[in-house]
Amino acid sequence: MAPRVLPGRFVFRGSSPRAARAGPYHPRTLIPLRDTIPSRSIPLVNGALIAACVGVFVLQLLAGSGGDAFVRAFGFVPARLFHPGELGPGSLSLGLFGLFSSMFLHGGFLHLAGNMLFLWIFGDNVEDALGHGRYLVFYVGSGVLAALLQGFFATRSLVPMVGASGAIAGVLGAYFVLYPHARVVTIVPLFFLFPLVEVPAFLFLLLWFLLQFWQGSAALVTSGRAGAAAGGVAWWAHVGGFAAGIALLVLLKPRRRPAPGHWIR
């Protein structure tokens, strides 16, 4: 079985972090390795974000209990933000802080590795287009808006949301607009064979977005908002992040024209 590394923002249930098995993690999933667009500047912010996520994950491990204390303290709990009066003093502050801190927490090594792989591949080019400062604002803004949309579907949920993929979905949305003609070198798992194939970025990202939207819609139809509150993959954080990334890209406006979408080698 091939590694399953599509980015996932997880919602946890129970007394300790436990990711739901359902989601985009399928053994036939395309696994991206790199894109064909060389970055024209050093992606300082993107590298710092990856380092921060890895560093926080190490702290989670050192804290013991699977990082349960970190998740409960710094994960985004929708009820803290949307119904703070029912949870006591300090709930609103924790809810607001969780919008930011949750995007640096992860629920396990594969969760972290999948998210960082996507951020490494797609983030440098978006930072190259926006510039370092605006890219940081863009990334954090995408993550916050992604969490807010997921929280809207489960405003009374006490289950912490963690993961960087809401923000990373914003990166994917911006890449979708900036570099539609780029190509993504991927592993295509075919039983015991793993050929490398160059897939158009437009197609790769469009299929990824449609999968998130379909899974999120199916979850609402089958379980309603109660399903979103119970735990699992936060599909609507992915959808919201992707849309937020496109909107924020328009607002922030790239400082220079993006590099060509495909390089002849």
Backbone as JSON, one array per atom type, in Angstrom:
{
  "sequence": "MAPRVLPGRFVFRGSSPRAARAGPYHPRTLIPLRDTIPSRSIPLVNGALIAACVGVFVLQLLAGSGGDAFVRAFGFVPARLFHPGELGPGSLSLGLFGLFSSMFLHGGFLHLAGNMLFLWIFGDNVEDALGHGRYLVFYVGSGVLAALLQGFFATRSLVPMVGASGAIAGVLGAYFVLYPHARVVTIVPLFFLFPLVEVPAFLFLLLWFLLQFWQGSAALVTSGRAGAAAGGVAWWAHVGGFAAGIALLVLLKPRRRPAPGHWIR",
  "N": [[0.85, -1.2, 0.0], [0.58, 2.15, -0.86], [2.07, 5.19, 0.51], [-0.14, 7.48, 2.1], [-0.78, 10.62, 1.6], [-2.25, 12.97, 1.24], [-3.11, 16.33, 2.13], [-4.56, 16.9, 5.34], [-6.83, 18.37, 7.52], [-7.44, 17.72, 10.74], [-10.1, 16.79, 12.93], [-10.53, 16.09, 16.27], [-11.68, 13.43, 18.4], [-12.93, 12.18, 21.54], [-10.92, 11.35, 24.49], [-8.3, 11.58, 23.78], [-6.19, 12.6, 21.02], [-7.45, 11.41, 17.96], [-7.55, 10.52, 14.75], [-10.07, 10.42, 12.28], [-10.73, 7.64, 10.13], [-11.91, 7.82, 7.66], [-11.79, 9.69, 4.6], [-9.66, 11.65, 2.37], [-7.56, 9.93, 2.17], [-6.44, 7.55, 0.37], [-5.34, 4.51, -1.05], [-4.97, 4.68, -3.79], [-4.41, 7.25, -4.34], [-2.98, 10.12, -5.96], [0.35, 11.04, -5.43], [2.06, 13.85, -4.79], [5.34, 14.96, -5.73], [7.02, 17.03, -6.61], [6.95, 20.26, -8.24], [7.09, 21.86, -11.5], [8.0, 24.41, -11.53], [10.53, 26.57, -10.95], [11.59, 28.32, -8.04], [12.17, 31.81, -7.76], [13.22, 33.2, -5.71], [14.48, 32.96, -2.34], [12.52, 30.95, -0.32], [11.83, 32.09, 2.43], [9.83, 32.53, 4.4], [8.07, 30.41, 3.95], [9.74, 28.25, 4.53], [10.21, 28.82, 7.24], [7.64, 28.47, 8.3], [7.24, 25.73, 7.89], [9.28, 24.75, 9.53], [8.36, 25.7, 11.99], [5.96, 24.24, 12.33], [6.99, 21.63, 12.47], [8.61, 21.9, 14.73], [6.7, 22.49, 16.74], [5.31, 20.1, 16.69], [7.23, 18.36, 17.68], [7.34, 19.32, 20.29], [4.77, 18.57, 21.08], [5.1, 15.79, 21.13], [7.04, 15.54, 23.13], [5.58, 16.39, 25.27], [4.03, 14.26, 25.93], [1.39, 11.74, 26.2], [0.39, 11.68, 23.63], [0.26, 14.32, 22.87], [-2.05, 15.39, 23.85], [-2.65, 17.39, 25.75], [-1.71, 19.71, 24.51], [-3.35, 19.79, 22.26], [-5.92, 20.15, 23.36], [-5.59, 22.56, 24.67], [-4.67, 24.4, 22.75], [-5.87, 23.85, 20.31], [-8.44, 24.66, 17.89], [-11.5, 25.28, 19.17], [-14.72, 25.34, 18.3], [-17.01, 26.08, 19.88], [-15.98, 27.71, 21.87], [-15.53, 30.1, 20.58], [-17.95, 30.78, 19.27], [-19.95, 30.44, 21.18], [-19.16, 31.6, 23.75], [-20.17, 32.49, 26.2], [-21.4, 30.35, 27.38], [-19.43, 28.75, 28.3], [-17.81, 29.83, 30.19], [-15.5, 32.22, 31.82], [-12.84, 33.59, 29.87], [-13.13, 31.95, 27.68], [-13.7, 33.05, 25.14], [-11.31, 34.35, 24.5], [-9.59, 32.16, 24.34], [-10.79, 30.87, 22.2], [-10.36, 32.7, 20.09], [-7.56, 32.77, 20.06], [-7.07, 30.12, 19.43], [-7.78, 30.01, 16.74], [-5.47, 30.75, 15.46], [-3.32, 29.33, 16.65], [-4.0, 26.67, 16.23], [-3.31, 25.94, 13.65], [-0.72, 25.17, 13.7], [-0.5, 22.81, 15.0], [-0.55, 19.2, 14.96], [-1.96, 15.94, 14.3], [-0.47, 13.6, 14.25], [2.37, 11.79, 12.89], [2.07, 11.17, 10.11], [0.02, 12.9, 9.42], [1.29, 15.38, 9.82], [3.48, 15.05, 8.01], [2.21, 14.77, 5.49], [0.92, 17.27, 5.22], [3.14, 19.03, 5.32], [4.56, 18.22, 3.08], [2.9, 19.06, 0.93], [2.93, 21.81, 1.45], [5.63, 22.39, 1.1], [5.98, 21.85, -1.62], [4.16, 23.55, -3.03], [4.11, 26.01, -1.73], [6.42, 27.65, -1.96], [6.42, 28.88, -4.48], [4.11, 30.47, -4.41], [4.81, 32.22, -2.37], [6.93, 33.4, -3.69], [5.58, 34.86, -5.62], [3.99, 36.63, -4.12], [5.67, 37.85, -2.28], [7.58, 38.04, 0.76], [6.44, 39.18, 3.2], [3.69, 39.65, 2.57], [2.98, 37.09, 1.89], [3.06, 35.76, 4.34], [0.95, 37.03, 5.7], [-1.09, 36.27, 3.98], [-1.04, 33.43, 4.26], [-1.65, 32.98, 7.02], [-4.11, 34.3, 7.13], [-5.64, 32.71, 5.36], [-5.7, 30.31, 6.79], [-7.12, 31.07, 9.11], [-9.64, 31.87, 8.06], [-10.42, 29.45, 6.94], [-10.74, 27.83, 9.21], [-12.83, 29.19, 10.44], [-14.97, 28.75, 8.66], [-15.3, 25.96, 8.85], [-15.93, 25.85, 11.57], [-18.37, 27.19, 11.53], [-20.16, 25.26, 10.65], [-20.38, 23.72, 12.85], [-21.0, 25.02, 15.38], [-21.36, 24.63, 18.12], [-19.58, 22.74, 18.83], [-17.31, 20.97, 20.88], [-15.04, 19.77, 20.21], [-11.63, 19.78, 19.52], [-10.08, 21.36, 16.72], [-7.32, 20.76, 14.67], [-4.35, 21.36, 12.7], [-2.55, 22.21, 9.69], [-3.71, 22.31, 7.21], [-5.89, 23.88, 6.4], [-4.81, 26.42, 5.98], [-2.91, 25.63, 4.12], [-4.54, 24.75, 2.08], [-5.39, 27.22, 1.18], [-3.0, 28.08, 0.02], [-2.91, 26.24, -2.08], [-5.15, 27.1, -3.53], [-4.31, 29.64, -4.37], [-2.1, 28.93, -5.93], [-3.39, 27.51, -7.89], [-4.61, 29.56, -9.33], [-2.41, 31.19, -10.04], [-0.52, 29.57, -11.36], [-1.65, 27.81, -13.46], [-0.82, 26.31, -15.63], [1.38, 24.95, -14.89], [3.15, 21.91, -14.06], [2.77, 18.98, -12.14], [4.83, 16.71, -10.67], [4.13, 13.47, -9.95], [3.61, 10.51, -7.96], [2.03, 7.67, -9.08], [0.2, 5.33, -7.68], [-0.02, 2.05, -8.67], [-1.03, -0.82, -8.02], [1.66, -2.78, -7.44], [3.39, -1.15, -8.69], [4.94, 2.04, -9.18], [4.82, 4.45, -10.97], [6.21, 7.56, -12.19], [4.52, 10.48, -13.01], [3.79, 13.41, -14.88], [1.44, 15.68, -14.0], [-0.97, 18.05, -15.06], [-1.09, 21.06, -13.22], [-3.46, 22.5, -12.92], [-5.45, 20.54, -13.32], [-4.8, 18.68, -11.31], [-5.17, 20.17, -8.91], [-7.79, 21.04, -9.18], [-9.23, 18.62, -9.12], [-8.55, 17.85, -6.55], [-9.82, 19.85, -5.01], [-12.53, 19.46, -5.72], [-12.93, 16.93, -4.67], [-12.75, 17.47, -1.91], [-14.96, 19.16, -1.59], [-17.04, 17.47, -2.35], [-16.83, 15.4, -0.43], [-17.26, 16.88, 1.91], [-19.88, 17.82, 1.47], [-21.24, 15.38, 1.31], [-20.88, 14.48, 3.91], [-22.42, 16.32, 5.34], [-24.96, 15.74, 4.34], [-25.36, 13.09, 5.14], [-24.86, 13.08, 7.92], [-25.4, 15.58, 8.9], [-25.02, 18.65, 10.76], [-24.32, 17.62, 13.18], [-22.58, 15.57, 12.63], [-20.33, 16.98, 11.78], [-19.6, 18.1, 14.17], [-18.82, 15.94, 15.67], [-16.32, 14.91, 15.02], [-13.51, 13.9, 12.94], [-12.46, 14.34, 9.55], [-11.93, 17.68, 8.69], [-13.56, 18.74, 6.32], [-14.72, 21.09, 5.31], [-13.01, 23.06, 6.11], [-10.95, 22.7, 4.34], [-12.23, 23.33, 1.91], [-13.04, 25.98, 2.46], [-10.53, 27.15, 2.94], [-9.29, 26.92, 0.41], [-10.95, 28.53, -1.21], [-10.65, 30.93, 0.2], [-7.96, 31.4, -0.22], [-7.87, 32.07, -2.95], [-9.42, 34.4, -2.94], [-7.94, 36.07, -1.18], [-5.61, 36.26, -2.6], [-6.38, 37.87, -4.73], [-6.91, 40.22, -3.34], [-4.44, 40.87, -2.16], [-2.71, 40.94, -4.29], [-0.23, 39.93, -6.47], [3.21, 40.87, -6.37], [4.73, 40.81, -8.63], [4.79, 39.51, -11.96], [3.87, 36.1, -12.24], [6.12, 33.26, -12.63], [6.69, 31.48, -15.76], [4.24, 28.99, -16.57], [5.02, 26.46, -17.36], [7.93, 24.66, -17.92], [10.22, 23.93, -20.46], [12.18, 21.12, -20.71]],
  "CA": [[0.0, 0.0, 0.0], [1.38, 3.37, -0.98], [1.82, 6.19, 1.54], [-1.32, 8.28, 1.82], [-0.28, 11.86, 2.15], [-3.0, 14.19, 0.95], [-3.18, 17.12, 3.35], [-5.82, 16.77, 6.06], [-7.01, 19.09, 8.79], [-8.18, 16.74, 11.51], [-10.88, 17.12, 14.12], [-10.33, 14.94, 17.14], [-12.77, 13.05, 19.28], [-12.49, 11.37, 22.67], [-10.02, 11.96, 25.46], [-7.0, 11.78, 23.18], [-6.32, 12.82, 19.59], [-7.63, 10.21, 17.13], [-8.05, 10.96, 13.45], [-11.0, 9.51, 11.63], [-10.12, 6.91, 9.02], [-12.5, 8.26, 6.39], [-11.23, 10.92, 4.08], [-9.0, 11.56, 1.08], [-6.4, 9.05, 2.27], [-6.79, 6.35, -0.36], [-4.12, 3.96, -1.61], [-4.83, 5.02, -5.21], [-4.26, 8.69, -4.43], [-1.77, 10.65, -6.54], [1.23, 11.58, -4.39], [2.95, 14.83, -5.43], [6.74, 14.99, -5.31], [7.55, 18.37, -6.89], [6.35, 20.89, -9.4], [8.07, 22.2, -12.54], [8.24, 25.85, -11.47], [11.61, 26.92, -10.0], [11.39, 29.56, -7.3], [13.16, 32.83, -8.11], [13.73, 33.8, -4.47], [14.55, 31.99, -1.26], [11.23, 30.96, 0.39], [12.16, 32.19, 3.86], [8.63, 32.38, 5.23], [7.57, 29.04, 3.8], [10.63, 27.39, 5.31], [9.98, 29.08, 8.66], [6.36, 27.86, 8.65], [7.47, 24.29, 7.99], [10.08, 24.52, 10.73], [7.5, 25.93, 13.15], [5.06, 23.09, 12.47], [7.78, 20.49, 12.93], [9.02, 22.19, 16.1], [5.54, 22.33, 17.62], [4.99, 18.67, 16.76], [8.2, 17.79, 18.62], [6.87, 19.69, 21.64], [3.64, 17.7, 21.37], [5.61, 14.47, 21.48], [7.73, 15.64, 24.42], [4.57, 16.6, 26.32], [3.44, 12.97, 26.27], [-0.05, 11.5, 26.01], [0.01, 11.98, 22.25], [0.04, 15.75, 22.68], [-3.44, 15.69, 24.19], [-2.74, 18.67, 26.45], [-1.54, 20.77, 23.52], [-4.54, 19.83, 21.41], [-7.05, 20.71, 24.1], [-5.32, 23.94, 25.05], [-4.38, 25.29, 21.63], [-6.69, 23.56, 19.15], [-9.58, 25.56, 17.73], [-12.76, 24.71, 19.63], [-15.73, 26.29, 17.81], [-17.91, 26.58, 20.91], [-15.31, 28.78, 22.6], [-15.64, 31.33, 19.81], [-19.32, 31.09, 18.89], [-20.82, 30.43, 22.37], [-18.25, 31.71, 24.89], [-20.9, 32.72, 27.44], [-21.83, 29.08, 27.95], [-18.24, 27.98, 28.71], [-17.11, 30.47, 31.29], [-14.53, 33.29, 31.54], [-11.65, 33.24, 29.11], [-13.42, 31.08, 26.54], [-13.59, 33.8, 23.89], [-9.88, 34.56, 24.24], [-9.05, 30.87, 23.9], [-11.32, 30.62, 20.87], [-9.66, 33.55, 19.14], [-6.18, 32.32, 19.98], [-7.07, 28.83, 18.76], [-7.84, 30.21, 15.29], [-4.11, 30.88, 14.96], [-2.43, 28.28, 17.17], [-4.39, 25.33, 15.76], [-2.71, 25.6, 12.36], [0.64, 24.67, 13.91], [-0.61, 21.52, 15.68], [-0.91, 18.08, 14.08], [-2.45, 14.77, 15.02], [0.38, 12.43, 14.09], [3.47, 12.0, 11.95], [1.58, 11.18, 8.74], [-0.72, 14.15, 9.26], [2.3, 16.41, 9.66], [4.27, 14.82, 6.8], [1.39, 15.08, 4.33], [0.73, 18.71, 5.12], [4.39, 19.71, 5.01], [4.9, 17.9, 1.7], [2.15, 19.97, 0.06], [3.4, 23.18, 1.67], [6.95, 22.49, 0.51], [5.88, 21.83, -3.08], [3.39, 24.64, -3.61], [4.21, 27.27, -1.0], [7.53, 28.52, -2.35], [6.05, 29.67, -5.65], [3.14, 31.49, -3.99], [5.6, 33.22, -1.67], [7.7, 34.09, -4.71], [4.69, 35.8, -6.3], [3.44, 37.63, -3.2], [6.66, 38.47, -1.43], [7.64, 37.39, 2.07], [5.49, 39.71, 4.17], [2.31, 39.41, 2.15], [2.74, 35.64, 1.93], [2.76, 35.4, 5.73], [-0.42, 37.49, 5.95], [-1.94, 35.39, 3.17], [-1.08, 32.08, 4.84], [-2.39, 33.03, 8.28], [-5.49, 34.66, 6.8], [-6.3, 31.53, 4.78], [-5.94, 29.35, 7.87], [-8.18, 31.57, 9.99], [-10.92, 31.8, 7.36], [-10.75, 28.04, 6.8], [-11.24, 27.36, 10.51], [-14.13, 29.83, 10.69], [-16.0, 28.08, 7.89], [-15.55, 24.67, 9.49], [-16.62, 26.11, 12.82], [-19.74, 27.59, 11.24], [-20.98, 24.06, 10.51], [-20.44, 23.02, 14.14], [-20.7, 26.12, 16.29], [-21.38, 24.2, 19.51], [-18.65, 21.62, 19.0], [-16.23, 21.07, 21.87], [-13.94, 18.95, 19.7], [-10.59, 20.66, 18.97], [-9.59, 21.21, 15.35], [-5.9, 21.08, 14.53], [-3.76, 21.05, 11.41], [-2.19, 23.34, 8.84], [-4.19, 22.18, 5.84], [-6.76, 24.98, 6.02], [-3.92, 27.42, 5.41], [-2.28, 25.06, 2.93], [-5.56, 24.79, 1.03], [-5.3, 28.56, 0.63], [-1.84, 28.07, -0.87], [-3.3, 25.51, -3.28], [-6.05, 27.96, -4.29], [-3.51, 30.68, -5.03], [-1.3, 28.27, -6.96], [-4.36, 27.17, -8.95], [-4.81, 30.77, -10.14], [-1.15, 31.75, -10.52], [0.27, 28.66, -12.2], [-2.53, 26.74, -13.94], [-0.18, 25.5, -16.67], [2.5, 24.2, -14.32], [2.93, 20.47, -14.0], [3.13, 18.41, -10.84], [5.38, 15.36, -10.78], [3.43, 12.68, -8.94], [3.65, 9.05, -7.96], [0.72, 7.09, -9.32], [0.23, 3.95, -7.19], [-0.72, 1.06, -9.48], [-0.72, -2.11, -7.4], [3.02, -2.79, -6.93], [4.16, -0.24, -9.51], [4.8, 3.42, -8.74], [5.38, 5.3, -12.02], [6.16, 9.01, -12.04], [3.74, 11.1, -14.08], [3.58, 14.84, -14.76], [0.01, 16.0, -14.1], [-1.21, 19.5, -15.07], [-1.46, 21.58, -11.9], [-4.88, 22.87, -12.96], [-6.25, 19.34, -13.14], [-4.48, 18.11, -10.01], [-5.77, 20.96, -7.84], [-9.24, 21.04, -9.36], [-9.72, 17.35, -8.62], [-8.4, 17.87, -5.09], [-10.88, 20.7, -4.46], [-13.83, 18.81, -5.91], [-13.01, 15.83, -3.71], [-13.05, 18.04, -0.59], [-16.33, 19.66, -1.61], [-17.94, 16.31, -2.39], [-16.78, 14.73, 0.87], [-17.91, 17.74, 2.89], [-21.31, 17.81, 1.21], [-21.75, 14.06, 1.68], [-20.92, 14.4, 5.37], [-23.57, 17.09, 5.8], [-26.18, 15.04, 3.96], [-25.52, 11.85, 5.92], [-24.8, 13.27, 9.37], [-25.78, 16.93, 9.29], [-24.03, 19.38, 11.55], [-23.88, 16.78, 14.29], [-21.42, 14.84, 12.15], [-19.19, 17.89, 11.8], [-19.22, 18.35, 15.55], [-18.38, 14.72, 16.32], [-14.93, 14.61, 14.75], [-13.22, 13.37, 11.63], [-11.71, 15.28, 8.71], [-12.65, 18.95, 8.55], [-13.62, 18.98, 4.87], [-15.08, 22.47, 4.96], [-11.82, 23.88, 6.29], [-10.23, 22.61, 3.07], [-12.99, 24.1, 0.92], [-12.95, 27.38, 2.82], [-9.17, 27.6, 2.74], [-9.03, 27.04, -1.02], [-11.65, 29.73, -1.66], [-10.03, 32.08, 0.84], [-6.68, 31.65, -0.88], [-8.13, 32.77, -4.21], [-9.89, 35.75, -2.61], [-6.84, 36.85, -0.61], [-4.66, 36.53, -3.68], [-6.89, 39.04, -5.46], [-6.78, 41.4, -2.48], [-3.04, 41.2, -1.89], [-2.11, 41.2, -5.6], [1.2, 39.58, -6.59], [4.08, 42.03, -6.61], [5.28, 40.7, -9.95], [4.15, 38.48, -12.76], [4.37, 34.77, -11.92], [6.99, 32.6, -13.6], [5.94, 30.69, -16.73], [3.57, 27.85, -15.97], [5.61, 25.17, -17.71], [9.3, 24.81, -18.41], [10.65, 22.87, -21.37], [13.44, 20.61, -20.19]],
  "C": [[0.88, 1.23, 0.0], [1.09, 4.32, 0.17], [0.65, 7.06, 1.14], [-1.13, 9.64, 2.42], [-1.01, 13.1, 1.67], [-3.16, 15.0, 2.23], [-4.53, 16.98, 4.03], [-5.83, 17.56, 7.34], [-7.93, 18.22, 9.62], [-8.97, 17.37, 12.65], [-10.79, 15.89, 14.99], [-11.55, 14.67, 18.01], [-12.19, 12.24, 20.44], [-11.5, 12.1, 23.55], [-8.63, 12.17, 24.92], [-7.17, 11.94, 21.68], [-6.46, 11.5, 18.83], [-8.26, 10.64, 15.82], [-9.01, 9.93, 12.89], [-10.34, 8.85, 10.43], [-10.67, 7.37, 7.68], [-11.83, 9.53, 5.91], [-10.5, 10.68, 2.79], [-7.81, 10.63, 1.08], [-6.73, 7.7, 1.65], [-5.55, 5.81, -1.04], [-3.93, 4.25, -3.09], [-4.6, 6.52, -5.42], [-2.95, 9.06, -5.12], [-0.94, 11.32, -5.45], [2.2, 12.56, -5.04], [4.36, 14.77, -4.86], [7.36, 16.37, -5.5], [6.75, 18.96, -8.05], [7.46, 21.29, -10.37], [8.41, 23.68, -12.55], [9.38, 26.14, -10.48], [11.3, 28.24, -9.31], [12.52, 30.53, -7.62], [13.72, 33.54, -6.88], [13.75, 32.71, -3.4], [13.25, 32.05, -0.46], [11.42, 30.96, 1.91], [10.96, 31.92, 4.75], [8.11, 30.96, 5.15], [8.43, 28.06, 4.6], [10.43, 27.57, 6.81], [8.67, 28.45, 9.13], [6.51, 26.35, 8.81], [8.24, 23.97, 9.25], [9.24, 24.7, 12.0], [6.56, 24.76, 13.4], [5.79, 21.87, 13.0], [8.19, 20.69, 14.39], [7.88, 22.01, 17.1], [5.17, 20.86, 17.77], [5.97, 17.96, 17.7], [7.8, 18.1, 20.05], [5.66, 18.84, 22.04], [4.1, 16.32, 21.83], [6.27, 14.49, 22.85], [6.74, 15.81, 25.57], [3.92, 15.31, 26.75], [1.95, 12.92, 26.0], [-0.51, 11.87, 24.61], [-0.25, 13.45, 21.99], [-1.36, 16.2, 23.05], [-3.59, 17.06, 24.85], [-2.62, 19.84, 25.48], [-2.8, 20.92, 22.67], [-5.69, 20.51, 22.12], [-6.84, 22.18, 24.45], [-5.27, 24.87, 23.84], [-5.1, 24.94, 20.33], [-7.85, 24.54, 19.07], [-10.86, 24.82, 18.1], [-13.87, 25.68, 19.25], [-16.61, 26.88, 18.9], [-17.29, 27.71, 21.71], [-15.48, 30.12, 21.9], [-17.09, 31.74, 19.6], [-20.28, 31.12, 20.09], [-19.97, 30.55, 23.64], [-18.98, 31.88, 26.22], [-21.32, 31.44, 28.13], [-20.65, 28.29, 28.53], [-17.41, 28.65, 29.78], [-16.09, 31.5, 30.85], [-13.32, 32.76, 30.75], [-11.91, 32.42, 27.86], [-13.24, 31.8, 25.21], [-12.13, 34.01, 23.52], [-9.24, 33.28, 23.73], [-9.53, 30.54, 22.49], [-10.61, 31.42, 19.8], [-8.21, 33.1, 18.96], [-6.08, 31.0, 19.22], [-7.16, 28.93, 17.26], [-6.43, 30.23, 14.69], [-3.23, 29.7, 15.38], [-2.74, 26.91, 16.58], [-3.7, 24.95, 14.47], [-1.26, 25.17, 12.48], [0.66, 23.32, 14.63], [-0.99, 20.44, 14.68], [-1.2, 16.84, 14.91], [-1.61, 13.53, 14.88], [1.42, 12.7, 13.02], [2.97, 12.07, 10.51], [0.79, 12.44, 8.43], [0.24, 15.3, 9.0], [3.03, 16.27, 8.32], [3.48, 15.17, 5.54], [1.21, 16.56, 4.14], [2.01, 19.43, 4.71], [4.86, 19.41, 3.59], [4.2, 18.85, 0.73], [2.64, 21.41, 0.22], [4.76, 23.39, 1.03], [6.86, 22.6, -1.01], [5.25, 23.1, -3.63], [3.64, 26.0, -2.96], [5.29, 28.21, -1.5], [7.17, 29.42, -3.53], [5.04, 30.76, -5.32], [3.86, 32.59, -3.22], [6.41, 34.05, -2.65], [6.85, 35.16, -5.4], [4.24, 36.94, -5.39], [4.52, 38.44, -2.49], [6.53, 37.93, -0.01], [6.55, 37.87, 3.03], [4.05, 39.41, 3.81], [1.98, 37.92, 2.15], [2.39, 35.2, 3.35], [1.33, 35.8, 6.08], [-1.41, 36.59, 5.22], [-2.12, 34.03, 3.81], [-1.93, 32.06, 6.12], [-3.86, 33.36, 8.02], [-6.26, 33.48, 6.24], [-6.64, 30.52, 5.87], [-7.07, 29.78, 8.79], [-9.54, 31.45, 9.31], [-11.37, 30.36, 7.16], [-11.35, 27.49, 8.09], [-12.62, 27.94, 10.81], [-15.24, 29.13, 9.91], [-16.33, 26.71, 8.48], [-16.32, 24.85, 10.79], [-18.06, 26.51, 12.63], [-20.67, 26.39, 11.14], [-21.08, 23.28, 11.82], [-20.14, 24.01, 15.26], [-20.67, 25.71, 17.76], [-20.41, 23.04, 19.8], [-17.58, 21.94, 20.04], [-15.0, 20.27, 21.44], [-12.89, 19.85, 19.07], [-10.27, 20.32, 17.52], [-8.12, 21.57, 15.32], [-5.45, 20.75, 13.12], [-3.56, 22.28, 10.56], [-2.92, 23.33, 7.51], [-5.26, 23.18, 5.45], [-5.95, 26.08, 5.36], [-3.29, 26.91, 4.12], [-3.28, 24.99, 1.77], [-5.62, 26.16, 0.39], [-4.13, 28.68, -0.34], [-2.18, 27.36, -2.18], [-4.23, 26.35, -4.16], [-5.3, 29.03, -5.04], [-2.67, 30.09, -6.16], [-2.18, 27.93, -8.17], [-4.57, 28.36, -9.89], [-3.52, 31.24, -10.79], [-0.45, 30.87, -11.56], [-0.59, 27.51, -12.75], [-1.86, 25.81, -14.94], [1.09, 24.81, -16.17], [2.16, 22.72, -14.33], [3.47, 19.95, -12.69], [3.61, 16.98, -11.06], [4.82, 14.54, -9.63], [3.78, 11.21, -9.06], [2.22, 8.55, -8.14], [0.74, 5.63, -8.87], [-0.64, 3.02, -8.04], [-0.3, -0.32, -9.0], [0.71, -2.05, -6.84], [3.95, -1.9, -7.75], [3.9, 1.2, -9.07], [5.43, 4.35, -9.78], [5.27, 6.78, -11.68], [5.47, 9.61, -13.26], [3.65, 12.6, -13.82], [2.11, 15.16, -15.02], [-0.14, 17.51, -14.15], [-1.7, 19.99, -13.71], [-2.94, 21.94, -11.84], [-5.75, 21.66, -12.68], [-6.04, 18.74, -11.75], [-5.22, 18.84, -8.89], [-7.29, 21.02, -7.96], [-9.84, 19.74, -8.82], [-9.63, 17.3, -7.1], [-9.53, 18.68, -4.46], [-12.24, 20.03, -4.58], [-14.01, 17.65, -4.95], [-13.36, 16.36, -2.33], [-14.5, 18.5, -0.52], [-17.32, 18.5, -1.59], [-17.97, 15.6, -1.03], [-17.48, 15.57, 1.94], [-19.42, 17.76, 2.72], [-21.93, 16.49, 1.62], [-21.85, 13.92, 3.19], [-22.11, 15.16, 5.93], [-24.88, 16.37, 5.5], [-26.43, 13.84, 4.86], [-25.62, 12.09, 7.42], [-25.25, 14.64, 9.83], [-24.68, 17.6, 10.08], [-23.54, 18.57, 12.74], [-22.65, 15.98, 13.9], [-20.18, 15.71, 12.17], [-18.69, 18.13, 13.22], [-18.6, 17.13, 16.21], [-16.91, 14.41, 16.09], [-14.76, 14.01, 13.38], [-12.36, 14.35, 10.86], [-12.55, 16.53, 8.5], [-12.67, 19.37, 7.09], [-13.85, 20.44, 4.53], [-13.96, 23.44, 5.27], [-10.98, 23.85, 5.01], [-10.92, 23.47, 2.01], [-12.85, 25.6, 1.2], [-11.55, 27.94, 2.61], [-8.85, 27.83, 1.27], [-9.68, 28.32, -1.57], [-11.03, 31.0, -1.08], [-8.7, 32.42, 0.17], [-6.85, 32.41, -2.18], [-8.54, 34.21, -3.93], [-8.76, 36.63, -2.08], [-5.78, 37.15, -1.65], [-5.08, 37.76, -4.46], [-6.68, 40.31, -4.64], [-5.33, 41.84, -2.32], [-2.25, 41.5, -3.17], [-0.61, 40.86, -5.63], [2.03, 40.79, -6.95], [4.69, 42.01, -8.0], [4.61, 39.56, -10.68], [4.72, 37.11, -12.41], [5.27, 34.23, -13.02], [6.15, 31.81, -14.58], [5.41, 29.41, -16.11], [4.18, 26.52, -16.31], [6.98, 25.42, -18.34], [9.65, 23.63, -19.3], [12.04, 22.42, -20.92], [14.06, 19.65, -21.19]]
}
